[in-house]
Each structure stands twice: as structure tokens, then as C-alpha cells.
Amino acid sequence: MLPSFVALLGLGLSAAPPPSPSASALLHAQCRTHAADPARPWALAHGMDLDGKAFRARDGRPASDAIVAGFLRREAPDAGATPARYFFDAFTPDGTPVEPHPALQVKTFLLAGYPRSHTFRTAWGKVTLRELVASLQHDFRPALAASPDGAWALDALSHVLEPGGSFVNGAGETVRMDAVMDTALATLESANAELLRGMKAGLPQVPKNKQGIYAHPCGGLHFFQAVAGWARFPAVRKAWGSRLDTQVDVLVYRLGSESRQYEAALTAAPAYRVPVLVQMVKFHGHLLEALGRYRDETGWKPTPAQARAVAEAKAALESATLRLEATGAFRDTEALSRTQPQLALDLVGDACHAARGWDLWANTK
């Protein structure tokens, strides 16, 4: 009997390989897989950056519940004179990041859409998000508006207060949000001054050497998000005039300036290919997230040139993600957490921000 046609095919042809996953699928899978560990609260917060309240820890709990139940600290009041103070340590005793930047977790809960009346369970009882916000306000000092580490607290406060709003902190200072956010805009302008000069001079790039905005965590893109979000109020946009428009222009200029330097680094230092590609994912993903939030929160409409820049950032993110996947870094994230812990953290957190940035511009070309 002659072999069947199917059998003949099997003798001469191998099955076609499955299609490679898209950059978007890789970023989403990387975030949702590695950010879900209930013992890693910083990672859980990044999963919430992507999926909001829907993001769950690997044990099935909402990520916010795992964060609060496992890592929130409580300082009891003295004889009932003042409310209890709630806070997160920056790191656990073994070095696991919890809240390395002030107010990261509260900012995450607020932007995920939890109302301030939302209740969390803890070992000592219940606590509301409103109480966590009150503790943030208690600990806040105006100097944080001029600090690279202030982005998360500013972002959180700008989502619970409006122009003209104020509160009294634990030092007895009246903190006026208008003044705080004006300081934050001035801080952003100062940090971006060298880039602005390069843009005005038509320079192809401004070298990044940990100066100015490059001294900020994540290149200051969280700081931009915090400042830009405050402009969702018409009164703020009127008061700031073209100042924020200039900062958007600088960010778009920075896209070309910084992208050239990453590509040059890949050629000049092949031994550092993985860290450079991770930085590329970080930068382009955060940039897309920052501009996407700015559009959604303020109604900003990109000019044709700005829209082209967004498309270029998406293409650059896609390319960097696929090249990073080819190195095996995504597959080896857990192993890297033991040998290169900071790189492993970046592979998780930056994937979450990049996936969010991609989603915000998913319907644009």
C-alpha cells in the first residue's frame, strides 16, 4: 500500500514554526508573569500600572490587597491625640523594593481608580485609602517638589486636590498645591534646560551624562507625568501658558537625541547589549506612557510632527523589544534576579510601563 499523502508530507517536510510573538505580546506577558509575585510589592505596583485594579497577585488576590496586607506599616497614635500614621518602608530587610520612591504605592492606588473610601484589610484591622492619603499629606514636605524623587507624591496629591487646594502637614506647614506644582514645573524646566538649548540650537543630540533630567529616576519621565497631569485643570493651563508646551517640545526633541545615543552604544559596546536594550525599552515605553497620559488627562492634541514622533517612538519600542527578546533576557528574568537583581527589576518594571505606553497609543499608526 502506498503511504498516505499525509505520511509523505511528514517524511519530507517539518511543521512550520509557530509565529513569533509581537512586541506588544512580549511586553504584556513579561509584565503579567513577573510582576505578580505577592512577595514583591514594587513589582505588583507595576502590574497595576498596566492593568489597574484588575491586576492580581499570583495567589489570586487583588494586587493592592497583597501590597497593603503584606507591607503597610502602622505607627499608632500617642494616647489618641492624632490619627495613626501609615507608611511603606522603602525596602524590606532583605532588600526587596517596596516603595523606593515616596508615595509610589498610594499614587498607584489612586491612578488605578480606587475611590478614597475604598477599604483594605490589614493584620490590625481595616484602613481606607483616605487614611493612606492623609498619612501622605502628613509626611509631605514642600521641598519634595524640587526633588527628583518627588514625582510620585506630586502625582498622587494632584489627583486628590484641585487648584486652590491646600492641607497642613505634620510639621504644621500649610501646603498650597498651586505653589507646589509651580515649583515642580520650574524644577522640570531647570532639569531640561540643557536639552532646550540643544533643541533651539538645532543640535542632533545632547549627550546624556547623568546631568539635569538624566539625574532623575527613569530619566525624569515620571516627573513629567506628575507635572503635566496637573494641567488637566483649565486654570492651570491658563496660568502656565506656553511653558508646558515647551516641555512637550523638549520631550519630543529628546526622542531623537536619546535614540541616536542608544543605537551608537549598541555598536560601540556590544558586551552591554542587554542593558542598553533594556534602557531603550525603558525610555521609549515611559515616553509613550507620558504623552499618552498627557493626552488623556488634558485633551492635548498632537501636531502632525508630534504624531510622527509618537509613531517613531512606537517603532523604536517595538524594535528594542524584539531585539531584547532575541537575547533571551525575558526568558531568563528569574535567573537574572539572582545574579543581576537591578537588571531583572528593570526587565519587569520597564516592561509594565512599556506595555501601558503601547496600549495608550494602540489605535494610532
N, C-alpha and C positions, 0 to 999 in steps of 0.2 A: 504494500500500500504506500502510495506517495505520502510524504509528510504533509501535514496541513499547511495551508498558506500562512497561518499564524506562526506555526513552528518554524517555517522557513524564515520568516521575518526575525524570529528570535535568534536564529543562527547567525544572521549577518548584521543585525542592527541592534544597537543598545537603545534603551529608553532615553528619550530626550530629557536632559536635566531640568529640574524644576526651575521656574523663572526666579531670578534673583529678587529679593525684596527691595522695595523702593526705599529711598532715603527717609521718607516720612514714616514708613512702617518700621524701619530700623530704630528711629528715634523714639517712637511711641513704645515699641517693645522694650527698648533699653530702659526707659523711664519706669514703665509699669512693672517690669520684672524686678529691677534692682532698688527701686525706691520704696518697696512695700514691706521691708523688714521692720517689724514692730519695735525692734531694739535700736533703730536708727532714726531718731526723731527729725533730724535735719533732712534726711532723705525723704521721709514721709511728707514733710512740708513741701518739698519739691514736686512730689507726686500730686499734691493738692494744687500746686501752681498750674499743672496741666489739666487735671480733671475736677478741681474744686471739691465740693462736698462729697461728690460721688467716689472719690478715691478711697480705697480701703487697704488696710494693712493685710499682710498675708494670712493673718489669723481670722480674717473676716470682719474685724471691727472697722468702723469709720476711722480714717487716719487721724482725724482730730481727737477722737476719743483715746486712741492709743498714745498720742502725744501728751495729752493732759493727764491721763491716768498714770502714765509711767514716769513723767518727767517734770510736772509742775511742782514747784516748791511753795510752801506757805510759811509766812512769818506771822505768828499770831499777834494780835493787838495787845498792848500793855493795859491790863485792867479795863479793857473795853473802851479805852479813850479814843482810839482811832480804828478804822476798819483794818482787817487783815491785809497784809501785803502779799501779792502773788508774783512769782517770777520764775524764770527758767535759768538754770546755770548755762554758761557758755559751752561747757563740755562736761561730760561725765568723768569720774575719776580715772577711767581707763583711756580717756582721750577722744571718746566718741562725740562728735559735734551735736549739740542740742540747739543752741541759739548763739552762734559765734558773732552775730550782729544784733545789737539791741532791738527788741520788738519784732524780730523775724516771725515768730510764731503767731503773735496777735495780729500782725499785718496779714499773715496768710489766712487766718480765720475770717477776718473782715472781708478781704478781697474774694474769698470763696463764697461769700454771700450769707454767712451766718448772721442772723439778727443779734443785736446786743442782749436780747432776752434769752438767747439760747443757753441751756444748762448742760454742763459737763459733770460727770461723776468722778470723784476722787476718793482716795482712801479715807479722808476725814469728812466726806460729805459732798454736797453739790457746790458748784461755783458757776456763775454766769459769765458770759463774755463781757458784759458790762463791768463786772468786778475786775476782770483782767485789764480792760481799758483804763479803769480808774487807777490801777497799780502802775500802768504805763505812764499815765499822766503824773502820778506821784513821783516817779523816778526821773521823768524827763527834765533836762536842763537845756536852756536856750542855746548854749554853746554847741549842742549836737547838730544844730542847723548848719554849722560851718565845718562839720567833721565828715570825712569820707564814710564813716560808719553810721551816719545819721539817716541814711536813705530809708531804712525800713521803718523807723519810728515816725519819720515825717510822712511816709506813705500811709501808715496806719492812722495817724492823727488827722490827716487831711480827709479821711473817709468817715470821721465821726464829728468833725467840726466844719463850720461854714465861715465865709468871710465875716469878720467882726466877732467871731467866737473867741473864747478865752477859758482858761482854767488856772487854778492855783496849784503849784507843785509842792512836793514835800519840803522844799526849802522856804516855802512861804512866798515864792515869786509868782506874780501874775504873768502867765504866759499868753501872749496875744498871737493868734495864728497868723494874722496878716504880717506882723513883723517877723515872725519865724520864717515864713515862706519867702518873704522879700530877701531875708538873709540867705536862704537856701538858693534862690535864683542868682544872687550875687556870687555865691560860692561856686555855682556851676559856671558862671561867666568867667570867673578868675581861673578856674581849673582848665577851661577850654581856650584861654587867651592865646596860647601859642598856636593852637590849631586854627583859630580865627585869623591870626596874622598870616599863616601859611595859605589859608583859603583866599584871603584878599590879595596876596602876592602871586597867586596862581601857581604855587609850588605843587609838584606832583605828589609830594608826601612830606609829612613831618615825622621824623624818627621818634619812635616810642621807646623811652628810656626810663620808665617809671616816674616820669615827671608829670605835674599837673593832673589832668584827669586820669592818667595812667597809674597814679598812686592810689586811686580808689579801688575798692573791691570790684571785680568784674568790669574794670575799665570805666567805672562811673555810670554804667547804663542803668543801674538801679536808682542812682541819684537823679538821673534824667527823668526816670519814670515818676519818681516822687514829686519832683518839681512840676513836670508837665501835667500831671493829674490834677493839681490844684487849679489849673487854668480851665477846668470844666465849668467854673463859675464865670458868667459874663462879666461881673465886676472885676474879677482878677484879670481877665483878658484885656479889658479896657485900661486898667491901671498899668499893666506891663507893656502894653503897646506892642512894638515890634521886637522887643527883647527876646521873647521866647521863639519867635520866628527865626531869629538869628541863630539860636541854639539848635534848632531843627536843621538849618542850613549847614551848620558846622558838623552835625552828626552825619549828614549825607556826604559832605566832603570827606569826613573821616573814613567812610566806607572805602573809597578808592585809595586813600592814603595807607590805610592799615592793610587792606587786601594785598597790595603790592609787596609790602614788607613780609607778610606771611609766605607768599609764593617764593620770594627771594630766600627766605630762611630754609624752606624745604630743599632748595637747590644747594645752598651753602653748607647746611648741616644735616645731611641725611641720617646721621645717628640719632637725631632728635625728631625724627619724622612723627612719631606718635604724639609727643607733647605739642608740637606745632599744629598738627591737625586738630587736636583737642581744643587748642586756643582758637582755631578758625571756627569750629563749631560753636564755641562759647560766644565769640564776638558776633558772628552773623545771626545766631539764634537770639541773643539778647537784643540786638539791633531791631530785628523783626518784631520781637515782643514789645520793645519800647515804642516803636512807631505804630504798631497795631493798637496798643493801649491808648496812645495819644489820639489816634483817630476815633476810637470808640468812645472815649471819655469826654472829648471836647468837640467832636464834629469836624475835626481837621480834614481838609480835602487836599490830597497831594497834587502838586502841579504835575504836568507831564514829565518834567525832568525828575521830580521826586518819585513818581510812579515807576519810572525806568530804574531808578536806584533800588527801589524795593524788589523789582524783578531781578536785578543783578545780585542783590543780597540772597534771594531765594536760590538762584542758580549756584552761588558760591557755597551756600549751606549744603545744598544737595551734593555738590562735588566733594566737599570736605567730608561729609558723612560717608559717602561711598568709598572714598579712599581710606578713611579710618576703619571701616568695616573690613576692607581688604587686608589690613594689618592683623586682624584677629583680636583687636583690643576690646571690642564689645563682648566677644565670646569669653575673653579672659578677665573680665572685670573682677570677679570674686578672687581669683588668684592674685591679681594686681593689688587688691586691698591688703594683702599680707606683705607684699614686697615694696609697693609704691602707693601707700594709702592716699596721698593727696591726688595723685593721678586718677585713682579709682573713684574718689569722690567727684572729681571733675567729670568723669565719664558718665556719672549718674545725674548730678545736678544740672550740668550743661545740656545733657540730652533732654531733660524735662523742659528747660527754658526754650530750647530749640524747637521741640515738638509743639509747645504752646505758640511760639512765634510763627511756625509753619501754619498752624491751624488758623491763626488770626488773619492770614493772607491766603488761605487755601483757595478761595474763589477768584483770585486775581492771577493774571498771566504776567 
